[in-house]
Amino acid sequence: MPWQRKIRRLYNMPVGVSFINGRGTSGILCGAQSGELYILEYICQDQFALKRYDFNEIDDINPFPPCNR
């Protein structure tokens, strides 16, 4: 399934994003509009940053799996 079809069901969930350059990031998917994906990422201590990524940079997006203890 193309990653664009996954976006709506992943809002407000922890996700991993892989980019076409081979890098990746993770955070909470806050939204998508105007060709950009908005991810809330952890910086350090109690700091978070809302970052934007252009759709053209994204290879795939997936939800975090559940914790199996």
Biotite code that builds the C-alpha atoms (Angstrom):
import biotite.structure as struc

atoms = struc.array([
    struc.Atom([0.000, 0.000, 0.000], chain_id="A", res_id=1, res_name="MET", atom_name="CA", element="C"),
    struc.Atom([1.429, 3.419, -0.872], chain_id="A", res_id=2, res_name="PRO", atom_name="CA", element="C"),
    struc.Atom([2.319, 5.339, 2.268], chain_id="A", res_id=3, res_name="TRP", atom_name="CA", element="C"),
    struc.Atom([-0.080, 8.189, 1.391], chain_id="A", res_id=4, res_name="GLN", atom_name="CA", element="C"),
    struc.Atom([-3.040, 5.863, 1.984], chain_id="A", res_id=5, res_name="ARG", atom_name="CA", element="C"),
    struc.Atom([-1.839, 5.099, 5.514], chain_id="A", res_id=6, res_name="LYS", atom_name="CA", element="C"),
    struc.Atom([-1.720, 8.696, 6.777], chain_id="A", res_id=7, res_name="ILE", atom_name="CA", element="C"),
    struc.Atom([-5.295, 9.161, 8.049], chain_id="A", res_id=8, res_name="ARG", atom_name="CA", element="C"),
    struc.Atom([-5.279, 6.068, 10.235], chain_id="A", res_id=9, res_name="ARG", atom_name="CA", element="C"),
    struc.Atom([-1.887, 7.004, 11.705], chain_id="A", res_id=10, res_name="LEU", atom_name="CA", element="C"),
    struc.Atom([-2.731, 10.511, 12.977], chain_id="A", res_id=11, res_name="TYR", atom_name="CA", element="C"),
    struc.Atom([-1.691, 11.006, 16.626], chain_id="A", res_id=12, res_name="ASN", atom_name="CA", element="C"),
    struc.Atom([0.198, 7.706, 16.662], chain_id="A", res_id=13, res_name="MET", atom_name="CA", element="C"),
    struc.Atom([3.927, 6.977, 16.984], chain_id="A", res_id=14, res_name="PRO", atom_name="CA", element="C"),
    struc.Atom([5.364, 6.297, 13.535], chain_id="A", res_id=15, res_name="VAL", atom_name="CA", element="C"),
    struc.Atom([8.638, 5.597, 11.814], chain_id="A", res_id=16, res_name="GLY", atom_name="CA", element="C"),
    struc.Atom([9.321, 7.451, 8.573], chain_id="A", res_id=17, res_name="VAL", atom_name="CA", element="C"),
    struc.Atom([11.886, 6.316, 6.023], chain_id="A", res_id=18, res_name="SER", atom_name="CA", element="C"),
    struc.Atom([13.194, 8.759, 3.451], chain_id="A", res_id=19, res_name="PHE", atom_name="CA", element="C"),
    struc.Atom([14.329, 8.137, -0.106], chain_id="A", res_id=20, res_name="ILE", atom_name="CA", element="C"),
    struc.Atom([17.890, 9.128, 0.888], chain_id="A", res_id=21, res_name="ASN", atom_name="CA", element="C"),
    struc.Atom([18.083, 6.117, 3.234], chain_id="A", res_id=22, res_name="GLY", atom_name="CA", element="C"),
    struc.Atom([17.682, 8.039, 6.482], chain_id="A", res_id=23, res_name="ARG", atom_name="CA", element="C"),
    struc.Atom([14.711, 7.952, 8.808], chain_id="A", res_id=24, res_name="GLY", atom_name="CA", element="C"),
    struc.Atom([12.990, 9.551, 11.771], chain_id="A", res_id=25, res_name="THR", atom_name="CA", element="C"),
    struc.Atom([10.328, 8.716, 14.299], chain_id="A", res_id=26, res_name="SER", atom_name="CA", element="C"),
    struc.Atom([7.750, 10.599, 16.309], chain_id="A", res_id=27, res_name="GLY", atom_name="CA", element="C"),
    struc.Atom([4.041, 11.318, 16.543], chain_id="A", res_id=28, res_name="ILE", atom_name="CA", element="C"),
    struc.Atom([2.264, 11.970, 13.247], chain_id="A", res_id=29, res_name="LEU", atom_name="CA", element="C"),
    struc.Atom([0.471, 15.281, 13.790], chain_id="A", res_id=30, res_name="CYS", atom_name="CA", element="C"),
    struc.Atom([-0.883, 15.839, 10.300], chain_id="A", res_id=31, res_name="GLY", atom_name="CA", element="C"),
    struc.Atom([-0.375, 16.219, 6.596], chain_id="A", res_id=32, res_name="ALA", atom_name="CA", element="C"),
    struc.Atom([-1.311, 19.107, 4.348], chain_id="A", res_id=33, res_name="GLN", atom_name="CA", element="C"),
    struc.Atom([-0.057, 21.010, 1.325], chain_id="A", res_id=34, res_name="SER", atom_name="CA", element="C"),
    struc.Atom([2.361, 18.222, 0.419], chain_id="A", res_id=35, res_name="GLY", atom_name="CA", element="C"),
    struc.Atom([4.033, 18.132, 3.832], chain_id="A", res_id=36, res_name="GLU", atom_name="CA", element="C"),
    struc.Atom([4.012, 15.635, 6.688], chain_id="A", res_id=37, res_name="LEU", atom_name="CA", element="C"),
    struc.Atom([4.135, 17.001, 10.266], chain_id="A", res_id=38, res_name="TYR", atom_name="CA", element="C"),
    struc.Atom([5.957, 14.886, 12.854], chain_id="A", res_id=39, res_name="ILE", atom_name="CA", element="C"),
    struc.Atom([6.404, 15.775, 16.535], chain_id="A", res_id=40, res_name="LEU", atom_name="CA", element="C"),
    struc.Atom([9.934, 14.637, 17.379], chain_id="A", res_id=41, res_name="GLU", atom_name="CA", element="C"),
    struc.Atom([11.707, 14.356, 20.721], chain_id="A", res_id=42, res_name="TYR", atom_name="CA", element="C"),
    struc.Atom([14.781, 16.580, 21.057], chain_id="A", res_id=43, res_name="ILE", atom_name="CA", element="C"),
    struc.Atom([16.058, 16.141, 24.654], chain_id="A", res_id=44, res_name="CYS", atom_name="CA", element="C"),
    struc.Atom([14.890, 16.366, 28.262], chain_id="A", res_id=45, res_name="GLN", atom_name="CA", element="C"),
    struc.Atom([11.438, 17.997, 27.977], chain_id="A", res_id=46, res_name="ASP", atom_name="CA", element="C"),
    struc.Atom([11.880, 19.478, 24.502], chain_id="A", res_id=47, res_name="GLN", atom_name="CA", element="C"),
    struc.Atom([9.971, 18.457, 21.382], chain_id="A", res_id=48, res_name="PHE", atom_name="CA", element="C"),
    struc.Atom([9.917, 19.946, 17.892], chain_id="A", res_id=49, res_name="ALA", atom_name="CA", element="C"),
    struc.Atom([7.216, 19.854, 15.233], chain_id="A", res_id=50, res_name="LEU", atom_name="CA", element="C"),
    struc.Atom([9.069, 19.149, 11.996], chain_id="A", res_id=51, res_name="LYS", atom_name="CA", element="C"),
    struc.Atom([7.820, 19.238, 8.407], chain_id="A", res_id=52, res_name="ARG", atom_name="CA", element="C"),
    struc.Atom([8.872, 16.856, 5.673], chain_id="A", res_id=53, res_name="TYR", atom_name="CA", element="C"),
    struc.Atom([8.033, 17.215, 2.018], chain_id="A", res_id=54, res_name="ASP", atom_name="CA", element="C"),
    struc.Atom([6.081, 14.308, 0.532], chain_id="A", res_id=55, res_name="PHE", atom_name="CA", element="C"),
    struc.Atom([8.764, 13.995, -2.189], chain_id="A", res_id=56, res_name="ASN", atom_name="CA", element="C"),
    struc.Atom([11.341, 13.053, 0.493], chain_id="A", res_id=57, res_name="GLU", atom_name="CA", element="C"),
    struc.Atom([9.315, 10.167, 1.943], chain_id="A", res_id=58, res_name="ILE", atom_name="CA", element="C"),
    struc.Atom([9.726, 6.532, 0.960], chain_id="A", res_id=59, res_name="ASP", atom_name="CA", element="C"),
    struc.Atom([7.420, 4.922, 3.555], chain_id="A", res_id=60, res_name="ASP", atom_name="CA", element="C"),
    struc.Atom([5.687, 5.448, 6.890], chain_id="A", res_id=61, res_name="ILE", atom_name="CA", element="C"),
    struc.Atom([4.764, 2.758, 9.402], chain_id="A", res_id=62, res_name="ASN", atom_name="CA", element="C"),
    struc.Atom([3.188, 2.594, 12.857], chain_id="A", res_id=63, res_name="PRO", atom_name="CA", element="C"),
    struc.Atom([5.234, 1.433, 15.819], chain_id="A", res_id=64, res_name="PHE", atom_name="CA", element="C"),
    struc.Atom([4.568, -2.211, 16.669], chain_id="A", res_id=65, res_name="PRO", atom_name="CA", element="C"),
    struc.Atom([3.043, -3.082, 20.047], chain_id="A", res_id=66, res_name="PRO", atom_name="CA", element="C"),
    struc.Atom([5.324, -3.948, 22.946], chain_id="A", res_id=67, res_name="CYS", atom_name="CA", element="C"),
    struc.Atom([5.458, -7.697, 23.535], chain_id="A", res_id=68, res_name="ASN", atom_name="CA", element="C"),
    struc.Atom([6.607, -8.469, 27.053], chain_id="A", res_id=69, res_name="ARG", atom_name="CA", element="C"),
])
